[in-house]
Amino acid sequence: MSKREAAAGLLHWSGAGSLSLVWQRILGRREKLAILAYHRVAEPEDGFGFLDEELISATPAQFDEQISYLTQHYHLTTFSQLQKAPQEKQKLSPLSVIITFDDGYRDVWDAVWPILRKHKAQAVVFLATDYITSGELFWWDKVYYCLKQTSKDKLSLKSRADWQPLPLTTDTERHRAKTKLIQYLKQAPDGERRQILDELAAETGVKVALPPDWRPTLTWAEVRKLSRKGLEFGAHTMTHPILTQLSDEALARELQGSRHRISEETGQAVVSFCYPVGIEGAYDERVRGAVERCGFKFAVVAGHGVNNMSAVDPLALRRLRVAPRDSLLVFKQKLLFPQWIRY
């Protein structure tokens, strides 16, 4: 049993969880907002081997269980409803939660929406718009696929002459190489990131050829259909770059381009934004200012926690990341005690 599971069990059997729910309802907890962060909902073998399984947040069965619990015990809302609340003189409902999905994986159509519809639940999906247009692999999935499929026993990048060749003999070595490369690319200047991705394909000798009847992302037709059915969409830039590494002009283009495209496709206002990567160093005051000038009312980061809406910066909202190792017990306690049950 993991420490997380043990801590969640202790909180549950002590009665702290039930007491916390009752206490928060009595006191209102009206200024607190929990935002759940998902990427994919899928079985590990889904994705035809092209997609990194570490981006799976829950299996369909887990997600169904989680949404069932949320609709029974929490008030599910969206960012557009959050924006309208003060105008309509409404207070934030007790135990409010926003469900969010990053990137725009096809799972949203195949697995997420049917479960949301079943439980009459709402969610917000942040789209990296150029990938929705192209249907190509996200750049981190491209790294995963190239390193998984290559027949080479080591990787040497000419653009990173200061690195020792990365061994690729075993699955463990390939995983270690993938982690190192993705972590580096998350901090690299945008031009260098693109250069290394091109170099990676050449050095590994892997050509990405997706099956003709499958794509990793939603299509714009699916986005429009889901929007008409009530699913909300937010922006996640056009190409998923590290925003702090962009010039002012490129930064504005990424923000405005993604927001405009989503609004154009759905006919809906786009009020929310998700910073790519979202950790410290991936956004700063300059980036925050650009997000505000672009017209976004809310933005989410990768920082862990629940938001006190009377005091928090609405353009730096924290989230609770959902992971496939989360049992329903851990999921429940993470919502109630985020300071104790973290990743």
C-alpha positions in Angstrom: 0.0 0.0 0.0 1.4 3.4 -1.0 1.7 6.3 1.5 -1.0 8.2 -0.4 -3.4 5.3 -0.1 -2.5 4.9 3.6 -3.1 8.5 4.3 -6.4 8.5 2.3 -7.5 5.5 4.3 -6.7 7.0 7.6 -8.6 10.2 6.7 -11.6 8.1 5.6 -11.8 5.7 8.5 -11.3 8.5 11.0 -14.4 10.1 9.7 -12.5 13.3 8.7 -13.7 13.1 5.1 -17.4 12.9 5.9 -17.1 15.6 8.6 -15.2 17.9 6.2 -18.0 17.5 3.6 -20.7 18.4 6.1 -18.6 21.2 7.6 -17.9 22.8 4.2 -21.6 22.6 3.3 -22.6 24.2 6.6 -20.0 27.0 6.3 -20.6 27.3 2.6 -17.0 27.2 1.5 -18.4 29.6 -1.1 -15.1 31.1 -2.1 -13.3 27.9 -2.7 -12.9 26.3 -6.2 -11.3 23.0 -7.0 -10.1 22.5 -10.6 -9.3 18.9 -11.7 -6.6 18.4 -14.3 -6.9 15.5 -16.8 -5.1 14.8 -20.0 -6.4 11.5 -21.3 -9.0 8.9 -20.4 -8.1 5.6 -21.9 -6.9 2.1 -21.4 -3.1 1.7 -21.5 -3.1 -0.2 -24.8 -5.2 2.5 -26.6 -3.5 4.8 -29.0 -2.0 2.2 -31.4 1.4 2.6 -29.6 1.8 6.2 -30.7 0.8 7.9 -27.5 2.7 8.1 -24.2 0.8 6.1 -21.7 2.0 8.4 -18.9 -0.4 11.0 -20.2 -3.4 8.8 -19.2 -5.1 10.3 -16.2 -7.8 7.6 -15.7 -9.3 4.6 -17.4 -12.9 5.0 -18.6 -14.0 2.9 -15.6 -12.2 5.1 -13.2 -13.5 8.3 -14.8 -17.0 7.0 -14.8 -16.7 6.3 -11.0 -15.1 9.7 -10.4 -17.8 11.6 -12.3 -20.6 9.7 -10.6 -19.1 10.7 -7.2 -18.6 14.3 -8.2 -22.2 14.8 -9.4 -23.5 13.4 -6.2 -21.4 15.4 -3.8 -20.1 18.5 -5.6 -21.4 21.3 -7.8 -19.8 21.1 -11.3 -19.4 24.4 -13.1 -17.4 25.9 -15.9 -15.3 29.1 -16.4 -18.0 30.8 -18.5 -20.5 30.2 -15.6 -17.9 31.4 -13.2 -17.6 34.7 -15.2 -21.4 35.2 -15.3 -21.9 34.6 -11.6 -21.1 38.1 -10.3 -23.1 39.7 -13.1 -26.1 37.6 -12.1 -25.4 38.3 -8.4 -24.8 34.7 -7.7 -22.3 33.4 -5.2 -19.9 30.5 -5.9 -21.8 27.4 -4.9 -20.5 25.3 -2.0 -18.0 22.5 -3.0 -17.6 23.9 -6.6 -15.5 21.9 -9.0 -14.4 22.5 -12.6 -13.3 19.4 -14.6 -10.6 20.3 -17.2 -8.8 18.4 -20.0 -5.6 19.6 -21.6 -4.5 19.5 -25.2 -7.6 18.0 -27.1 -6.9 14.3 -27.3 -9.4 12.2 -29.3 -10.3 10.5 -25.9 -12.6 13.5 -25.3 -14.8 12.3 -28.1 -14.4 8.5 -27.6 -14.5 8.2 -23.8 -14.9 11.5 -22.0 -18.0 12.9 -23.5 -20.2 9.7 -23.3 -19.4 9.5 -19.6 -20.1 13.2 -19.0 -23.4 12.9 -20.9 -24.4 9.8 -18.9 -24.0 11.8 -15.7 -25.2 15.1 -17.1 -21.8 16.6 -16.1 -19.9 19.6 -17.5 -16.2 20.0 -18.3 -13.7 22.4 -20.0 -11.3 21.2 -22.7 -8.2 23.3 -23.5 -7.2 23.0 -27.1 -3.8 23.4 -28.8 -5.4 24.5 -32.0 -2.7 23.8 -34.6 -2.7 20.1 -33.6 -6.5 20.0 -33.9 -6.1 21.3 -37.5 -3.3 19.0 -38.5 -4.2 15.8 -36.5 -0.5 15.2 -35.9 1.1 13.8 -32.8 1.8 16.3 -30.0 5.5 17.0 -29.9 6.0 15.0 -26.6 4.2 12.0 -28.1 6.5 12.3 -31.1 9.5 12.1 -28.7 7.9 9.0 -27.1 7.2 7.3 -30.4 10.6 7.9 -32.0 12.5 6.6 -29.0 10.1 3.6 -28.6 10.3 2.5 -32.3 14.0 3.2 -33.2 16.3 0.3 -33.8 19.3 2.4 -32.7 21.0 1.5 -29.4 21.9 5.1 -28.6 20.9 8.6 -29.4 23.3 11.4 -30.2 22.0 14.9 -30.9 24.4 17.1 -32.8 22.7 20.2 -31.5 23.5 19.0 -27.9 27.1 18.2 -28.3 27.6 18.7 -24.5 25.4 15.6 -23.9 26.8 12.1 -23.6 25.0 9.7 -26.1 21.8 8.4 -24.5 21.7 4.6 -24.4 18.5 3.0 -25.8 19.2 -0.7 -25.3 16.5 -1.4 -22.7 13.0 -0.2 -22.1 14.3 1.5 -18.9 17.0 3.3 -20.9 14.5 4.5 -23.5 12.2 5.7 -20.7 15.1 7.6 -19.1 16.1 9.1 -22.4 12.5 10.2 -23.1 12.1 11.8 -19.7 15.4 13.7 -20.0 14.6 14.9 -23.5 11.1 16.0 -22.8 12.2 17.8 -19.6 14.9 19.7 -21.6 12.5 20.6 -24.4 10.0 22.0 -21.8 12.6 24.6 -21.0 14.3 25.1 -24.3 13.8 28.2 -26.6 11.1 27.5 -29.2 13.5 27.5 -32.1 15.8 25.0 -30.4 12.9 22.8 -29.5 11.7 22.6 -33.1 15.3 21.9 -34.3 15.8 19.1 -31.8 12.4 17.5 -32.8 13.4 17.5 -36.4 16.8 16.2 -35.6 15.3 13.4 -33.4 13.3 12.0 -36.3 16.4 11.9 -38.5 18.7 10.4 -35.8 16.3 7.7 -34.8 15.3 6.9 -38.4 11.6 6.7 -37.4 9.0 8.1 -39.7 5.6 8.8 -38.0 2.9 7.3 -40.2 -0.5 7.3 -38.5 -3.2 4.8 -39.4 -5.4 6.4 -42.1 -8.6 5.9 -40.0 -7.2 7.2 -36.7 -5.9 10.4 -35.3 -4.6 11.4 -31.9 -6.7 14.6 -31.6 -10.2 15.9 -31.9 -11.3 17.2 -35.3 -12.8 20.7 -35.6 -16.1 19.0 -36.7 -16.1 17.1 -33.4 -15.2 20.3 -31.4 -18.2 22.0 -33.0 -20.5 19.1 -32.2 -19.4 18.9 -28.6 -19.7 22.7 -28.2 -23.3 22.5 -29.4 -23.9 19.8 -26.8 -22.6 21.9 -24.0 -18.9 21.1 -23.6 -16.8 24.2 -23.0 -13.5 24.9 -24.8 -10.6 27.0 -23.6 -7.3 28.0 -25.3 -4.0 26.2 -24.9 -2.0 28.2 -27.5 -1.6 27.1 -31.2 1.6 25.0 -31.0 2.1 24.3 -27.3 5.3 26.2 -27.0 7.0 27.3 -23.7 5.6 30.9 -23.5 8.5 32.4 -21.6 10.8 31.5 -24.4 8.8 33.5 -27.0 9.2 37.0 -28.2 6.3 39.5 -27.4 5.1 39.2 -31.0 5.2 35.4 -31.1 3.5 35.2 -27.6 0.7 37.4 -28.8 0.3 35.4 -31.9 0.0 32.1 -30.0 -2.6 33.5 -27.6 -4.7 35.5 -30.0 -4.5 32.8 -32.7 -5.8 30.0 -30.5 -8.5 32.1 -28.9 -9.8 33.4 -32.2 -9.8 30.0 -33.9 -11.8 28.3 -31.1 -14.3 31.2 -31.0 -14.6 31.1 -34.8 -15.2 27.3 -34.8 -17.6 27.2 -31.8 -19.3 30.5 -32.0 -18.7 30.9 -28.2 -16.6 33.3 -26.2 -13.4 31.8 -25.0 -12.8 33.0 -21.4 -10.2 30.6 -20.1 -6.6 29.7 -20.9 -4.2 26.9 -19.9 -0.4 27.7 -19.7 1.5 25.0 -21.6 3.5 22.9 -19.1 2.2 25.4 -16.4 5.1 25.0 -14.0 7.3 27.9 -12.6 9.4 29.1 -15.5 6.8 28.2 -18.1 4.9 31.5 -17.3 5.8 34.7 -15.7 4.5 38.3 -15.2 5.2 39.2 -18.9 3.2 36.1 -20.0 0.5 36.8 -17.5 0.2 40.3 -18.8 -0.1 39.1 -22.4 -2.8 36.6 -21.3 -4.8 39.4 -19.7 -4.4 41.7 -22.6 -5.7 39.0 -24.9 -9.0 39.0 -23.0 -8.9 35.8 -21.0 -10.7 36.0 -17.7 -9.2 32.9 -16.1 -6.0 30.9 -16.6 -4.8 27.7 -15.0 -1.3 26.6 -13.9 0.2 23.3 -12.8 0.5 24.3 -9.2 -1.3 22.0 -6.8 -4.1 23.2 -4.6 -7.6 24.5 -4.2 -8.4 28.2 -5.0 -9.7 30.8 -2.5 -11.6 32.9 -5.1 -11.7 35.9 -2.9 -7.9 36.2 -2.8 -6.4 34.2 -5.7 -5.2 35.6 -9.0 -7.8 34.4 -11.6 -5.0 34.2 -14.1 -3.0 31.8 -12.0 -5.5 29.2 -10.7 -4.1 26.0 -9.2 -5.4 22.5 -10.1 -5.5 19.0 -8.6 -3.9 16.6 -11.0 -5.8 13.2 -11.4 -3.6 10.2 -11.9 -4.5 6.5 -12.9 -3.0 5.3 -9.6 -5.7 7.3 -7.7 -8.2 4.9 -6.2 -11.7 6.4 -5.7 -10.7 6.7 -2.0 -7.6 8.8 -2.9 -9.6 10.8 -5.4 -12.2 11.7 -2.7 -9.6 12.6 -0.1 -7.5 14.6 -2.6 -10.5 16.9 -3.1 -11.1 17.3 0.6 -7.5 17.4 1.9 -5.3 18.7 -1.0 -2.7 19.9 1.5 -2.2 16.3 2.5 -3.0 14.2 -0.6 -0.9 15.6 -3.4 0.2 14.1 -6.7 
